[in-house]
Amino acid sequence: MVIFLRLAAVWLALVAGQAMAADAPEQFDTPALAARYDALNDVLRCPKCENQAIGDSHSMIAADMRASVARLLREGRSDEAIRHYMVERFGDYVLYDPRLTLRTWLLWGGPLLVLAIGLAIMVGVVRARTRSRDTVSALAPEEQARLDDLLGDPLRTTNHSTDRRDPS
Amino acid sequence: MQRRWLLFIPLVLFIALGVFLWKGLDLNPFARDSALIDQGMPEFSLTALDDPTVNVDRSALLGHVTLVNVWGSWCPTCKDEMPQLLALHHKGVRIMGVDYKDTRVKARDFLNQFGNPFDVSVFDPDGTLGFDLGVYGAPESFIVDARGVIRYHHTGYIRPEDIQDTILPEIKKWSSS
């Protein structure tokens, strides 16, 4: 029981500590500014915490970044300028939606590239198949005649067996 | 039939993808290139760690190749890094310490206890210079050339072997240019 109470006390201390660690929410003059703040917090990735937006993270750097976003918004900077400000410092990593640059072209172009390779292979296979079918069916004329004979060409059968009229 | 080897292409692709992903498992997600390589050291105006009345700015870096080390007395790894910084200091490397998110008293105690390898010490209590350097933890080190351009970024802790393997060669490289 004593142990249980102690554990509960530790847990409460931890929870309280976390609650205090979360900084006071930013106040903005207009709801539009607050909405842009929330949106930016969702698209900027915390550099410390691998896969959390800065709006979701309790880490020190995420709090600093949120404070910077708020300050820059109040200074009247555009969303693009704020994203650029963060990329200048923390690299493309901070953008969940990375820009198209020399370094990221493969990220954007990769799927198209793979699709193009796939289509090229498909076209190649189809062409090769068509060609091989053509060569198989290309028999010499006498071979073709013999084949027709063996298969009993209905046209020839008509000529030979049913048309017995004498020429007039 | 002579094209039978083409049937192995999917297997080869699969193995290549497997190797690629396997390698990825070992990558350190924090070992990313700094966005500031080949950029000028950010402007800053802070005070000296040992004297709040003395101002330090970017000009403190001009004229010498400097190792800029971001540290804090709150950072356990920084303690382990101090012997390496002292060794570099004794080899004549100019080091600027950026005391990141710290208090002067704790920082002074730390340097008294573990030694002071810094030729210049800047006090950055709010982490503003750290932020402009793209720092999100300590320690972090940058090599800044004599014109104040950031030339090299060392992610995290400088290990004893890094002194000879990377730090000294990089310092030499940028001193001669």
Chai-1 contact restraints between the chains, C-beta under 6 A:
chainA,res_idxA,chainB,res_idxB,connection_type,confidence,min_distance_angstrom,max_distance_angstrom,comment,restraint_id
A,P47,B,Y136,contact,1.0,0.0,6.0,A-B,restraint_1
A,K48,B,Y136,contact,1.0,0.0,6.0,A-B,restraint_2
A,E50,B,P29,contact,1.0,0.0,6.0,A-B,restraint_3
A,I61,B,Y136,contact,1.0,0.0,6.0,A-B,restraint_4
A,D64,B,F131,contact,1.0,0.0,6.0,A-B,restraint_5
A,R89,B,G134,contact,1.0,0.0,6.0,A-B,restraint_6
A,F90,B,G134,contact,1.0,0.0,6.0,A-B,restraint_7
A,G91,B,A35,contact,1.0,0.0,6.0,A-B,restraint_8
A,Y93,B,R32,contact,1.0,0.0,6.0,A-B,restraint_9
